[in-house]
């Protein structure tokens, strides 16, 4: 046979089988489904798809009329009856046959459907074109849809636009596509949306995650952000100017803090000093001024000591916050996988330790002072 169909124990050509009018799928889309590829007599990743299928049915309180093993044998037997080597294997279960009513009777046996037809696999090396849309598929409560109508309409718009698929996003967060998952491998990092209520967990995606474990790739199982446009030149220059201003301010406080207690400087003096630095600036002068200030202890001022530790606390808080976010990205992952991608992030803590050490030295009179115990004459 070229194609084969199954409904509630009956087998035949798709156009031959009859479905009862009162099957709840007609009125409510009341069922769940799964699908995969069948080739050379085998259903691809059968057990994974059966697990997902039974999980969906259980969540909907739908009674599947046979066990996983029985359904697996049925799909394999039906696949053996078709002529094509590569086929699309689709099956679904509906809640059953009842007169139309939103509520349903407990224990109604579900109705199993199977459809197997010839299929061709897409060339994995051929680039595809993507569209993007705000993900509002389940916001349209004003439409009395039966089932997958939002995805159907989206897929149709992509087709009319000459696109292969549409990537959904909720604001700046990428979720999935109209009828597939979306993951990104960039700079050796695998990005993928978490398996939460906003997406349907894909079997292929699950195996890609497992491949990441085997390959030792850093795995970021977190939400994807929409690709952002490059910032305009004026924005970049504004950021650079902001960094320059912050550097100038830090120089001012640096100079105030470096003043000896016998001859304290005011903020006005510090700005005057900063102006002279820019008017007669040279690398040699900057180096000598920096050395002199450090040697004299630029944290000898109590206010500067407090400001320094506030800075350290803020940076530590930021580091711990980033660590906390990263910890939630590694759900049920082997320790070696989690740690493999974290090595570069220890540089933040090394820098903080060095900053603390330098701060203590400077607070005590600088590395030229002899009163700092084991760091005397450092």
Steps between C-alpha positions, in 0.01 A plus 500: 500500500611856436332640814326332790264614776373356826202598714380314809606154380416548131772515232462628146583775255456852644204570275323177604487531877201662668510702824192537722339841482501531881871445542594791731788598276248648257356738757789586732822377343489279809810285464877490467736374236859414413686448176836388368673344201484135404773358278626154407233337715581691819325787673763762585553558875182306571541474877566874540187586303288246686615643834403851395168379357399320820611797711276734298204262526542467876509879540168519310343206688456308175495119511721345231344166408830306499838493671823656372631163388178418315493839328864463401432162339192639323696788346781267390255251347313773313827645370590160356182506289589813296719500191705817545839476675462838674165588658328751726363312802222686685276383782252661736254408770171678557300496821235281340149507359235696690227753418644851497543634852787687659510258794572134434428169666784344698653183361384543139740294282709714269504453125836435337578629151808420288601636162808393302581651163806549277730783598826662389760639737628852452862552404674592830768694312255727321451839672144598590338841535328599824229745589435631854178587681391590851378177664130560557371154406325444832388854563210492253222409739261697280531236224302178548773283351501119517873427535820606315345781299747771622799293385323414177439868421859590585640224280280619214627859535858373491426305183345802327807705598734243348631383838557146625402559862403768752692557823272608786606740772329642808638851519877452487489128586509244218272202571462258209377479140158440350563125477853441630745595775778755450852477645816691422863383500714812521867536591508147638198560725166326454207730578153355546177605668432306823246220488221694667134571428582743218628235258444141398813301584643366177647150474773621263579782742532251786756300304691816408527580873632150564754547221619817674568297815701246302698766313563707810349815351392773738126461530282803556151356539340838536277740317620636173490870428393647171794602280562866568590758244844652516502817703530822297836676499364782717402246767845345498667839528262595782608188688864584444443852623328362809798277575730801456293708742503220757876473464535874557287483814705208630815707443351783706427274797832329454673835540290602801576174676872520428544829687700472822312567822716808572401668175156372396362577155151620420293381207574831327871435535450157355319635192775758455755222514299302247500798262877534526535128428311536171680821396845364552436127475770252404543128567811562709328764713190287549714203608702703748187664648329163534804347669536790739131492594505124556822515701353767725181298553205624298260335743630683807178705504216336703238595240708340227537184707121478532453569128750228414319238704163605361645440154626155600163404652314609186728303271473194723120533503500516120722195476280299738189611313646377171596173669146455627354553155749258351419239765136490385620446142659168599207281590578134569837525324813301592741701714779474245277651234406794721856570610650467152344828392567685821881519503523838331261652753744446789698794362240728662584364843875511441467866406297567815759334724774708340289814546450421870871441549597822322237688700644380830850596394395844380288563808803436719722754329590340171750234405790733590394523864676294762207462734303232315649192657589234251436735206753758622720619215296296249 
